[in-house]
Amino acid sequence: MKKKITTYTLIVLGIFVLLITYLSTVGIETEKFSNQIQNLVKQKNDKFDVSLKKIKLTLDPLNFKVNAKTIDAKITSNNKPIELEYIQTQISLNSLIKNQLVASQIEISTKPILLKNFVSFIRSINNRPELFILERFIKKGYLIADLKFNIDEFGALKNDYKVNGLLKEGEISVFKKNKIEKINFIFNIEENNFNFKDISFDTNNINFFSDRLDINKDKKNYLLDGSLRNKKAVLNDQILQVIKLKYPQIDLINTEFESKNDFRFDINDKFKVKNLSINSSILINNSQLKRNNLIDKNIIEINEFIDLKDHELKASYANKKLLIEGKGQVKLQNKFELINYKVNNNGSNLNLVSNIELSELDIKNQNLIKEYLPKTKDTLNLKDHKIQINYQDNILALEGFGQIKFEKKLNQIKYFLSTKDQKYNFKTDLEINDTPIKIDFINYKKNKNLNSQLKINGNYNKKSGLDLKKISLLLKNNSLIVNDLKIDRNNKLVKVDKIVLDYFDNDDLKNKFIINRTKNNNYELKGSFLNADPIITNLLESKDDQQLNIFKENIKISLNVSDVYLDKSNVIKNLKGKLQIINNKVNQADISALFDNNKNITFSINTKDDEKITTLFSSKAKPLVKRYKFIKGFEHSDEGYLDFYSSKNNGISKSKLIIDNFKVKEIPALAKILSLASLQGIADLLTGEGIRFTDFEMNFTNKGKLMTIDELYAIGPAISILIEGYIEEDNLISLRGTLVPATTINRSIASIPLIGDLLVGKKVGEGVFGVSFKVKGPPKKLETTVNPIKTLTPRFITRTLEKIKKN
């Protein structure tokens, strides 16, 4: 009996073991729970429709659970199917016995599914606004994913889920012109951690790659940490617009680049970025930098209101496309200019093409580079630029070096730029070898083939302006250095601590001097050599009421220079003096110097009670008078001088100019008068040896653009002249006067050989005393009339006798 019981027991145990083994390995298939699962899903979310096939059950005897698995399942949401490779879960034996399905762990593996459908499926579970936006952006792509998640005893999803898989051929279109396509990556997602690797995508024909992107969630914020790189590609306008480096004034053409970037930032559920940090290494193999010629307030001073005149327009509208063509005249400043234009819409874009003549516009700073590098081409070439960019805590730092071509040869350049808030720090070190440098205000020009090094270090603030810590231009036998130069936002000079200039200028004259800033914004200019020729020329050619418009505050300047060139032939020594500039006008001046023969030159300005008195005395007149183009061949006696006095009040200046003992060889206007009066002997003398004058005195008045000559009187051994009239600047000249070929009325004329016989004759009563003349008309179209006279005016006789008596 015992033997039979033992046998039966062993048989039962064997069958039980075989059954457990069979259920654990082979399992069974059933449709018993399919409807139950579908109904359970419907209860949880009625937007889901689950389609299940048979469920295969296998036993897990050690954990008292049953593994359930179904293949080829399908979940449909909003008529968008999600096809699954399989669903696998564990069910407790207790719930199975009670005919209640309670799963503890679920695994899902999908078939390739459309990315757009997957996002829609996620939205049906959690309809967050960012998912809605993402769904609108997605155009293409599919993914394959494996999901693992656990459910507690109450049926709630635990937070220890895991999702991994891959995305292939994705495409997102944020803007019409900026698509991100061919998106591929592998992902691994756990609670609060999202890891992506082997990322690649294309945008605007540029291939980007990323080894990693890690996203960690902290409450409502997400921390993103990753890398991004691209191989050699051509930069286009769309990318520049996205990264906000597209400027209307500048075009980057044929920019071939590659980059490697590491980034880190926080982003909240409202897509607000914080704590952005970027480290980038960029290589620009080739690029061309071209400046656009634009009409705007920063380039051309235009009127506040633009006038249009005689415009002819043609408009057409078809197939939702508008075309407008026109031509006419537009006045931007003082004159109407011709303009042609075409406007059309292409979808949501508005295109404008125009052509305007700029014949007489006052263009300012249109190309700052060409102002100082005049031979520079319109397009600058860049090559082999290595750039390192760091951005952290709202501070951008950019450092790079490479080659730049201004004309024909490549030059080395190093540069640094950092920005924070509204402040920009910059530094550059540039070789300029084959390109000439031109600095007009110091009369300097570097030769084309002379190697030089330009260094600039400073910062710019939108509120306070430009602060240049140091500017240096170093080359053979020349150096130009400026320290601590500050210019406000209105381009006014706030201060400059030191200027050191040691160079040969365009006249091949040595300049060596220093300008130092002292206390209370005062300055001192001291040095060994200074070429004042261009300074004097600019002063003589400037308008009487012209302001410097340079300085922000009033300043004082003390002068102490050993040798000062008035021109190549005339040098003055020991120039000393002081200048006071108030409201950008020279208010006080007291300057003196000595010529080689110890004769002096002095210049003074005194302003008191709104009256400005200017004096200039020079023992030599030639360095000053010869600058006027209408006087050529000016020779001055060592005993002669120039004396100038002017008093200005309420915009009206009254002046007197005296020149003593000089000779001129050519005055075109005077030569024409002499030839018209048939005084050929004196005309020949003028263009030959020259006519000598013992005294020249001119009294004149200036008001605005009008100069009134009250009296111009010149007397000499051969000829005397008395002139009056007015000159309206760039508009009209009207002069009249008397010319007498002698210093005395009768006796002196007869004493001149040949000329006396010609004018007075051999008998008393023959000939004339002189001529009267008139000169009138626009500066380039003067008309001259000459009439012989036998009787001189009392005024001419009086002035002549005064001069004779004085001498």
C-alpha positions in Angstrom: 0.0 0.0 0.0 2.7 2.3 0.9 4.5 1.5 -2.3 1.4 2.4 -4.3 1.0 5.6 -2.4 4.6 6.5 -3.0 4.2 5.6 -6.7 1.0 7.7 -7.1 2.7 10.5 -5.2 5.7 10.4 -7.5 3.5 10.2 -10.6 1.5 13.3 -9.4 4.7 15.1 -8.6 6.1 14.2 -11.9 3.0 15.3 -13.7 3.1 18.5 -11.7 6.7 19.1 -12.4 6.1 18.4 -16.1 3.1 20.7 -16.1 5.1 23.5 -14.4 8.0 22.9 -16.8 5.6 23.0 -19.7 3.9 26.1 -18.5 7.2 27.7 -17.7 8.7 27.0 -21.1 6.0 26.5 -23.7 3.1 28.1 -22.0 -0.5 28.4 -23.3 -2.3 30.8 -25.5 -5.7 32.2 -24.6 -8.1 34.9 -25.6 -9.7 35.0 -22.2 -8.1 38.2 -21.0 -8.2 40.2 -24.3 -11.6 41.7 -23.8 -10.8 42.4 -20.1 -7.6 44.3 -21.1 -9.4 46.2 -23.8 -12.2 47.2 -21.4 -9.7 48.2 -18.8 -7.9 50.5 -21.3 -11.2 52.0 -22.3 -12.0 52.8 -18.7 -8.7 54.5 -18.2 -8.8 56.5 -21.5 -11.8 56.3 -23.8 -9.7 57.8 -26.6 -7.8 54.6 -26.9 -8.9 51.6 -29.0 -6.8 48.5 -28.3 -6.7 45.6 -30.6 -5.2 42.4 -29.1 -4.6 38.9 -30.5 -4.2 35.8 -28.3 -2.2 36.1 -25.1 0.5 33.6 -24.4 0.9 32.8 -20.7 4.1 31.3 -19.2 4.6 30.4 -15.6 7.1 32.0 -13.3 6.9 29.5 -10.4 9.7 31.1 -8.2 7.8 34.5 -8.1 4.3 33.0 -8.1 3.6 35.0 -11.2 2.5 34.4 -14.8 4.2 36.0 -17.8 1.7 37.2 -20.4 2.7 38.2 -23.9 0.9 39.2 -27.0 2.3 40.0 -30.4 1.1 42.3 -33.2 -1.1 44.4 -31.0 -2.4 47.8 -32.2 -3.4 50.9 -30.3 -5.4 53.5 -32.1 -5.8 57.1 -30.9 -7.6 59.8 -33.0 -7.6 57.4 -35.9 -3.8 57.2 -35.8 -2.6 53.6 -35.2 0.4 52.6 -33.1 1.5 49.1 -34.2 3.3 47.1 -31.6 5.8 44.2 -31.9 4.7 42.8 -28.6 3.3 43.5 -25.2 4.7 41.5 -22.2 3.7 41.6 -18.6 3.6 39.7 -15.3 0.4 38.7 -13.6 0.2 37.5 -10.0 -1.3 33.9 -9.6 -3.7 35.3 -7.1 -5.3 37.7 -9.5 -5.4 35.0 -12.2 -7.2 32.6 -9.9 -9.7 35.4 -9.0 -10.1 36.1 -12.7 -8.9 39.7 -12.1 -6.0 40.9 -14.3 -3.5 42.8 -12.1 -0.1 43.4 -13.9 3.0 44.5 -12.0 5.5 44.9 -14.9 4.8 45.7 -18.5 7.2 45.6 -21.5 6.2 47.0 -24.9 8.2 46.9 -28.1 6.9 48.9 -31.1 7.1 48.3 -34.8 8.3 51.3 -36.8 5.7 54.0 -36.2 5.2 57.5 -37.5 6.7 60.2 -35.2 3.7 62.4 -35.7 1.4 59.6 -34.6 3.5 58.9 -31.6 3.4 62.5 -30.4 -0.4 62.5 -31.0 -0.6 59.3 -28.8 1.4 61.0 -26.1 -0.9 64.0 -26.3 -3.9 61.8 -25.7 -2.3 60.8 -22.4 -0.9 64.2 -21.4 -2.2 67.1 -23.5 0.5 69.6 -22.8 0.8 72.7 -25.0 4.4 72.1 -26.0 3.3 68.7 -27.4 0.7 70.4 -29.4 3.3 72.8 -30.8 5.7 70.0 -31.5 3.0 68.0 -33.4 2.5 71.0 -35.7 6.2 71.3 -36.4 6.8 67.6 -37.2 6.6 66.7 -40.9 8.2 63.3 -41.2 10.0 60.6 -39.3 9.4 57.2 -37.6 10.7 55.6 -34.5 11.1 52.2 -32.9 10.9 52.0 -29.1 11.1 49.5 -26.2 9.2 50.4 -23.1 9.4 49.0 -19.6 7.3 50.2 -16.7 5.9 48.9 -13.4 2.4 49.2 -11.9 1.7 49.1 -8.2 -1.0 47.1 -6.5 -3.5 49.9 -7.1 -2.9 50.0 -10.8 -0.9 53.2 -10.8 2.2 53.7 -13.0 5.4 53.8 -11.1 8.2 56.2 -11.9 10.9 53.6 -12.6 9.9 53.3 -16.3 12.5 52.9 -19.1 12.2 53.7 -22.7 14.8 53.2 -25.4 14.9 53.1 -29.1 15.8 55.1 -32.2 14.4 57.8 -34.5 15.0 57.7 -38.2 14.5 60.3 -41.0 12.8 62.9 -38.9 11.8 66.3 -40.3 10.7 69.4 -38.4 9.8 72.7 -40.0 9.8 75.6 -37.5 9.8 78.2 -40.3 9.3 77.9 -44.0 12.9 78.6 -44.8 14.4 76.8 -41.8 13.7 73.0 -41.9 15.5 70.5 -39.8 15.5 67.2 -41.7 17.2 63.8 -41.8 17.0 63.6 -38.0 18.4 60.4 -36.6 19.3 59.4 -33.0 19.3 56.7 -30.4 17.5 57.5 -27.1 17.3 56.0 -23.6 14.7 57.5 -21.3 14.3 56.9 -17.6 12.6 58.8 -14.8 13.8 62.5 -15.1 16.7 61.4 -17.3 16.7 61.6 -21.1 19.8 60.4 -23.0 20.3 60.8 -26.7 23.4 59.7 -28.7 24.6 59.3 -32.3 22.5 62.3 -33.3 22.5 63.6 -36.8 20.4 66.1 -38.8 20.6 68.5 -41.8 19.4 72.1 -42.0 19.9 74.5 -44.9 22.3 72.0 -46.6 24.5 71.7 -43.5 25.1 68.3 -41.8 25.2 68.4 -38.0 26.2 65.6 -35.7 26.1 65.1 -32.0 27.7 62.4 -29.8 25.4 63.1 -26.9 22.5 65.1 -25.5 21.6 64.5 -21.9 18.4 66.0 -20.4 17.8 65.8 -16.7 14.5 67.0 -15.1 14.5 68.9 -11.8 10.9 69.9 -10.8 9.7 72.2 -13.6 13.1 72.7 -15.1 15.1 70.7 -17.6 18.9 70.7 -17.7 20.3 70.1 -21.2 24.0 69.1 -21.6 25.3 68.1 -25.0 27.5 68.6 -28.0 27.1 69.5 -31.7 29.4 69.6 -34.6 29.4 69.9 -38.3 31.8 69.0 -41.1 32.9 71.4 -43.8 29.8 73.3 -45.2 28.8 76.6 -46.6 27.1 79.1 -44.3 24.0 80.6 -45.7 21.7 83.6 -44.9 19.1 81.4 -43.2 21.5 80.1 -40.6 22.8 83.7 -40.0 19.3 84.9 -39.4 18.6 82.0 -36.9 21.8 82.8 -34.9 21.2 86.5 -35.2 24.4 87.2 -37.1 22.7 88.5 -40.3 23.1 92.3 -40.7 21.7 94.3 -43.6 25.0 96.3 -43.9 27.2 93.2 -44.3 27.0 90.1 -46.5 29.0 86.9 -45.7 29.6 85.2 -49.0 30.9 81.7 -49.7 31.6 81.1 -46.1 33.0 77.6 -45.8 33.2 76.5 -42.1 33.2 73.6 -39.7 32.5 73.7 -36.0 32.5 71.7 -32.7 30.2 73.0 -29.9 29.5 72.0 -26.3 26.5 73.5 -24.6 24.6 73.4 -21.4 21.4 75.3 -20.3 18.2 75.1 -18.2 14.8 75.3 -19.8 11.4 75.4 -18.1 8.0 74.2 -19.2 7.4 77.5 -20.8 10.6 77.2 -23.0 12.4 80.0 -21.2 16.2 79.4 -21.3 18.4 80.1 -18.3 22.1 79.5 -17.4 23.1 79.1 -21.0 26.7 78.0 -21.5 28.4 77.4 -24.9 31.9 76.4 -25.8 32.5 76.4 -29.6 35.5 75.8 -31.8 34.9 77.1 -35.4 37.2 76.9 -38.4 36.4 79.2 -41.3 38.3 77.9 -44.3 37.2 80.6 -46.7 34.8 83.6 -46.6 34.2 86.9 -48.2 33.0 89.9 -46.3 31.1 92.5 -48.4 29.6 95.7 -47.2 26.3 96.8 -48.6 25.7 100.4 -49.7 22.6 101.3 -47.8 20.8 104.7 -47.5 20.1 105.1 -43.8 20.6 107.7 -41.1 23.9 106.1 -40.1 25.4 106.5 -43.6 23.7 109.4 -45.3 22.2 112.4 -43.7 18.7 112.5 -45.2 15.8 114.8 -44.5 13.2 113.9 -41.9 10.6 114.0 -44.6 11.3 112.6 -48.0 9.7 114.4 -51.0 8.4 112.5 -54.0 7.7 114.0 -57.4 6.4 112.9 -60.8 6.0 109.2 -60.0 4.5 106.9 -62.6 3.1 103.6 -61.2 1.9 100.4 -62.9 0.1 97.8 -60.8 -1.2 94.3 -61.6 -2.8 91.6 -59.5 -3.3 88.0 -60.5 -3.3 84.6 -58.8 -2.9 86.3 -55.4 0.3 88.0 -56.6 0.7 91.8 -56.6 3.3 93.6 -58.8 4.0 97.3 -58.6 6.5 99.0 -60.9 7.3 102.7 -60.7 9.7 105.5 -61.5 10.0 109.2 -60.5 12.0 111.6 -58.4 12.9 111.6 -54.7 14.5 114.3 -52.6 16.6 112.9 -49.7 18.6 116.1 -49.0 18.5 119.2 -51.2 18.0 117.9 -54.7 15.6 115.5 -56.4 17.2 112.3 -57.6 15.9 109.7 -60.1 14.6 106.4 -58.7 13.2 103.2 -60.3 11.6 100.5 -58.2 9.7 97.2 -58.3 7.6 95.7 -55.5 6.1 92.2 -55.6 4.7 89.7 -53.1 5.7 86.1 -53.3 3.5 84.2 -50.8 4.0 85.9 -47.5 7.3 87.6 -48.6 7.5 91.1 -49.9 10.3 91.8 -52.3 11.7 95.3 -53.2 14.2 96.1 -55.9 15.2 99.7 -56.4 17.8 101.8 -58.2 18.5 105.4 -57.1 21.0 108.0 -58.3 23.1 109.5 -55.5 24.8 112.3 -57.5 24.9 115.0 -54.9 24.2 113.3 -51.6 26.4 114.0 -48.6 27.6 110.5 -47.8 29.4 110.1 -44.4 31.4 107.1 -43.2 30.0 104.9 -46.0 33.0 102.7 -45.6 35.2 103.3 -42.6 37.8 100.8 -43.8 38.2 102.6 -47.1 38.6 105.9 -45.3 41.9 104.7 -43.8 42.7 101.9 -46.2 41.9 103.6 -49.5 43.0 100.7 -51.8 40.9 98.1 -50.1 38.6 96.2 -52.3 34.8 96.2 -51.8 35.0 92.6 -50.7 37.4 91.4 -48.0 38.6 87.8 -48.2 39.0 85.7 -45.0 41.0 82.4 -44.9 41.8 79.8 -42.2 40.2 81.5 -39.3 40.2 79.5 -36.0 37.7 80.9 -33.6 37.0 80.0 -30.0 33.6 81.1 -28.6 32.6 80.9 -24.9 29.3 82.0 -23.6 28.4 81.8 -19.9 26.5 84.0 -17.4 25.4 86.3 -20.2 29.0 86.9 -21.1 30.2 86.2 -24.7 33.9 85.8 -25.4 35.2 85.3 -28.9 38.8 84.8 -29.7 40.3 84.0 -33.1 43.1 84.3 -35.6 43.5 83.8 -39.3 44.3 85.7 -42.5 42.5 88.6 -44.2 43.0 90.1 -47.7 42.5 93.8 -48.2 44.0 94.1 -51.6 46.2 91.3 -53.2 48.0 89.6 -50.3 46.9 87.9 -47.2 47.6 89.5 -43.8 47.6 87.9 -40.4 45.0 89.0 -37.9 44.2 88.2 -34.3 41.1 89.4 -32.5 39.2 89.1 -29.3 35.6 90.2 -28.5 33.6 89.9 -25.3 30.2 91.2 -24.5 28.1 91.6 -21.3 24.9 93.5 -21.2 25.5 96.5 -23.4 29.3 96.6 -23.1 31.6 95.2 -25.8 35.3 94.6 -25.1 37.5 94.1 -28.2 41.2 93.6 -29.1 42.8 93.1 -32.5 46.3 92.6 -33.8 46.6 93.1 -37.5 49.4 92.9 -40.0 49.0 95.4 -42.9 51.8 94.8 -45.3 50.7 95.3 -49.0 48.0 97.9 -48.4 48.6 101.7 -48.0 47.3 103.4 -44.9 45.9 106.9 -45.1 45.2 109.2 -42.1 44.3 112.6 -43.5 44.0 114.6 -40.3 47.7 114.0 -39.4 48.8 114.2 -43.1 50.1 110.6 -43.0 50.2 107.8 -45.6 52.0 104.5 -45.3 53.7 103.1 -48.4 52.1 100.1 -50.0 54.9 97.6 -49.5 56.0 98.7 -46.0 55.2 96.1 -43.3 53.2 97.4 -40.3 51.4 96.2 -37.2 48.1 97.7 -36.1 46.9 97.0 -32.5 43.6 98.2 -31.0 42.4 97.5 -27.5 39.2 99.0 -26.1 35.5 98.7 -25.3 32.2 100.1 -26.5 29.1 100.8 -24.4 25.8 101.8 -25.9 25.2 104.3 -23.1 28.7 105.8 -22.6 30.3 105.4 -26.0 33.8 104.2 -27.2 36.7 103.7 -24.8 40.0 102.9 -26.7 42.6 101.7 -24.1 45.3 101.7 -26.7 45.8 102.2 -30.5 49.3 101.6 -31.9 50.5 101.5 -35.5 54.1 100.4 -35.7 56.3 100.2 -38.8 59.8 101.1 -39.9 60.8 104.6 -38.6 57.2 105.4 -37.8 55.1 104.9 -34.7 51.6 106.2 -33.8 50.4 105.4 -30.3 47.2 106.6 -28.6 46.4 105.7 -24.9 43.0 105.9 -23.2 40.9 107.6 -25.8 37.2 108.1 -24.9 34.5 109.1 -27.3 30.9 109.5 -26.2 27.8 108.1 -28.1 27.6 111.4 -30.0 31.1 111.0 -31.4 32.5 113.8 -29.1 35.9 113.5 -27.5 35.7 113.0 -23.8 39.4 112.6 -23.1 42.6 111.2 -24.3 45.4 110.5 -21.8 48.4 110.3 -24.2 49.2 110.5 -27.9 52.8 109.7 -29.0 53.5 110.4 -32.7 56.8 109.8 -34.4 56.5 109.6 -38.2 57.4 111.1 -41.6 54.3 112.6 -43.2 53.2 113.0 -46.8 55.6 115.9 -47.3 58.4 113.7 -46.1 58.8 115.9 -43.0 59.5 114.6 -39.6 56.8 114.8 -36.9 57.8 113.9 -33.4 55.6 115.1 -30.5 53.6 114.0 -27.5 50.2 115.1 -26.3 49.6 114.6 -22.6 46.5 115.0 -20.5 47.1 117.0 -17.3 44.8 118.1 -14.5 41.2 119.3 -15.1 41.1 118.0 -18.7 43.9 120.2 -19.8 46.5 119.1 -22.3 50.1 119.8 -23.3 51.6 119.3 -26.7 55.4 119.1 -26.7 58.0 117.7 -29.0 60.9 118.1 -31.4 59.2 118.4 -34.8 55.7 119.3 -36.1 54.6 120.0 -39.6 51.9 122.7 -39.3 51.5 123.1 -43.1 48.3 121.0 -43.3 46.9 122.6 -40.1 47.4 126.1 -41.5 45.9 125.1 -44.9 42.8 123.7 -43.2 42.4 126.9 -41.1 42.7 129.1 -44.1 40.2 127.0 -46.1 37.7 126.6 -43.3 34.7 128.9 -42.9 34.8 131.7 -40.4 32.1 130.3 -38.2 33.1 126.7 -38.5 33.2 124.8 -35.2 35.6 122.0 -34.3 32.6 119.9 -33.2 35.1 117.4 -31.6 35.3 118.0 -27.8 32.6 117.2 -25.3 34.0 119.6 -22.7 36.0 122.8 -22.7 39.8 122.3 -22.8 43.1 124.1 -22.5 46.2 123.2 -24.5 49.7 124.4 -23.9 52.2 124.2 -26.7 56.0 123.7 -26.7 57.7 122.5 -29.9 61.3 123.0 -31.0 60.9 123.0 -34.8 57.6 123.7 -36.6 57.4 123.5 -40.4 55.2 126.1 -42.0 56.1 124.4 -45.3 59.1 122.6 -46.7 61.2 125.7 -46.9 60.1 127.7 -43.9 60.7 126.6 -40.3 60.0 128.4 -37.1 61.6 127.5 -33.8 60.7 127.5 -30.1 56.9 127.6 -30.7 55.2 128.2 -27.4 51.8 129.2 -26.4 48.3 128.4 -25.0 44.9 127.6 -26.5 41.6 127.6 -24.8 38.6 125.9 -26.5 35.1 126.7 -25.3 32.0 125.2 -26.9 34.2 123.7 -29.6 35.5 127.2 -30.6 39.0 128.6 -30.0 38.1 131.3 -27.3 41.6 132.3 -26.3 45.0 131.9 -27.9 48.5 133.2 -27.4 51.2 131.6 -29.6 54.6 132.8 -30.6 57.7 131.5 -32.4 60.9 132.6 -34.1 62.3 132.4 -37.6 65.9 131.6 -38.3 66.9 135.2 -38.3 65.3 135.7 -34.9 62.3 137.5 -36.4 59.1 136.5 -34.9 55.6 135.2 -35.7 52.7 135.7 -33.2 49.1 134.6 -33.2 46.4 135.6 -30.7 42.7 135.3 -30.0 41.0 137.2 -27.2 37.3 136.8 -26.5 35.5 139.1 -24.1 31.9 140.2 -23.8 31.0 138.3 -27.0 33.7 140.1 -29.0 36.4 138.0 -30.5 39.6 139.7 -31.6 42.1 137.8 -33.7 45.6 139.0 -34.6 48.4 137.4 -36.7 51.8 139.0 -37.2 54.5 137.3 -39.2 57.9 138.7 -40.2 57.6 136.6 -43.4 54.4 136.7 -45.4 55.3 134.2 -48.0 54.5 131.0 -46.0 51.0 132.3 -45.5 50.2 134.2 -48.8 51.5 131.5 -51.2 48.8 129.1 -50.1 46.2 131.1 -52.0 45.8 129.5 -55.5 45.1 132.8 -57.3 48.6 134.2 -56.3 51.6 132.5 -57.7 55.3 133.3 -57.6 55.0 135.3 -54.3 58.4 136.6 -53.1 58.8 138.5 -49.9 61.5 140.9 -48.8 63.4 140.1 -45.6 62.4 143.5 -44.3 58.7 143.0 -45.0 56.0 141.6 -42.8 52.3 140.5 -42.6 49.9 142.0 -40.1 46.3 140.8 -39.7 43.7 142.1 -37.3 40.0 141.0 -37.0 37.2 141.8 -34.6 34.1 139.7 -34.6 30.8 140.4 -32.8 27.3 139.1 -33.3 28.3 137.1 -36.3 30.0 140.0 -38.1 33.8 140.3 -38.4 35.7 143.4 -39.4 39.3 142.8 -40.5 42.4 144.5 -41.8 45.3 142.8 -43.6 48.6 144.5 -44.2 51.5 143.0 -46.2 54.7 145.0 -46.6 57.4 144.7 -49.3 56.6 141.8 -51.5 56.6 140.8 -55.2 54.3 138.6 -57.2 54.9 137.0 -60.6 51.3 135.8 -61.4 47.8 137.0 -60.5 45.5 135.7 -63.3 42.8 138.3 -62.6 45.3 141.2 -62.6 47.0 139.9 -65.8 43.7 139.9 -67.6 42.9 143.5 -66.6 46.3 144.6 -67.7 46.0 142.9 -71.1 42.5 144.4 -71.6 43.8 147.8 -70.8 46.6 147.4 -73.4 49.2 147.8 -70.6 51.3 145.0 -72.0 54.5 146.2 -70.6 53.3 145.8 -67.0 51.6 142.5 -68.0 54.9 141.2 -69.2 56.6 142.4 -66.0 54.0 140.5 -64.0 54.6 137.2 -65.6 58.4 137.8 -65.9 60.4 139.2 -63.0 57.2 140.1 -61.1 55.7 143.3 -59.8 56.8 144.6 -56.5 54.5 146.2 -54.0 55.8 148.3 -51.1 52.4 148.3 -49.3 49.3 146.2 -49.3 46.3 147.0 -47.1 42.9 145.4 -47.2 39.9 146.3 -45.0 37.0 143.8 -45.3 33.9 142.6 -43.5 32.5 139.1 -43.2 28.9 138.1 -42.4 27.9 134.6 -43.1 28.8 133.7 -46.7 29.2 137.4 -47.7 32.6 139.1 -47.7 32.5 142.9 -48.3 35.8 144.5 -49.4 35.6 148.0 -48.1 39.0 148.8 -49.5 41.9 146.9 -51.0 44.9 149.2 -51.7 48.3 148.2 -53.0 51.1 150.5 -54.0 54.4 149.8 -55.7 57.1 151.4 -58.0 55.3 150.1 -61.1 51.6 150.0 -60.3 49.0 151.0 -57.7 45.6 149.4 -57.2 42.4 150.4 -55.3 39.5 147.9 -55.2 36.2 147.6 -53.5 33.2 145.2 -53.8 31.9 142.0 -52.4 32.3 138.2 -52.7 29.3 135.9 -52.1 30.7 132.4 -51.4 30.3 129.9 -54.3 27.8 132.3 -55.9 28.8 135.7 -57.1 31.9 138.0 -57.2 31.5 141.8 -57.8 34.6 144.0 -57.7 35.4 147.4 -59.1 38.5 149.5 -58.9 41.2 151.7 -60.2 44.6 150.7 -61.5 47.4 153.3 -62.1 50.8 152.3 -63.5 52.8 154.6 -61.2 53.2 155.5 -57.5 52.8 159.1 -58.2 50.1 160.7 -60.4 52.2 162.3 -63.1 55.9 162.4 -62.4 56.3 158.7 -61.6 54.5 157.6 -64.7 56.8 159.5 -66.9 59.9 158.2 -65.1 59.2 154.5 -66.0 61.1 153.7 -69.3 58.9 152.7 -72.3 55.8 152.5 -70.1 55.9 156.3 -69.4 56.1 157.0 -73.1 53.3 154.6 -73.8 50.9 156.0 -71.1 51.7 159.7 -70.8 53.2 160.3 -74.2 56.1 162.5 -75.2 53.9 165.6 -75.0 52.0 167.0 -72.1 48.3 166.1 -72.2 48.8 162.9 -74.2 47.9 159.4 -72.8 45.9 158.5 -69.7 46.6 158.3 -65.9 45.3 154.7 -65.6 42.2 152.5 -66.0 39.0 151.7 -64.1 37.8 148.1 -64.2 34.9 145.9 -63.0 34.9 142.1 -62.4 31.6 140.4 -61.9 29.9 137.0 -62.2 30.0 133.5 -60.9 33.4 132.3 -59.7 34.0 130.2 -62.9 32.4 132.7 -65.3 33.8 136.1 -64.4 33.3 139.0 -66.8 35.9 141.8 -66.9 35.4 145.3 -68.3 38.2 148.0 -68.4 38.0 151.7 -69.2 40.9 154.2 -69.6 40.7 157.2 -67.3 42.5 160.6 -67.5 41.2 161.8 -64.2 41.9 160.0 -60.9 39.3 160.0 -58.1 40.1 162.1 -55.1 40.0 158.9 -53.0 42.8 157.3 -55.0 44.9 160.5 -54.8 44.3 160.8 -51.1 45.2 157.2 -50.4 48.4 157.4 -52.5 49.5 160.6 -50.9 48.9 159.0 -47.4 51.2 156.1 -48.3 53.9 158.4 -49.8 53.8 160.6 -46.8 53.9 157.6 -44.4 56.9 156.1 -46.2 
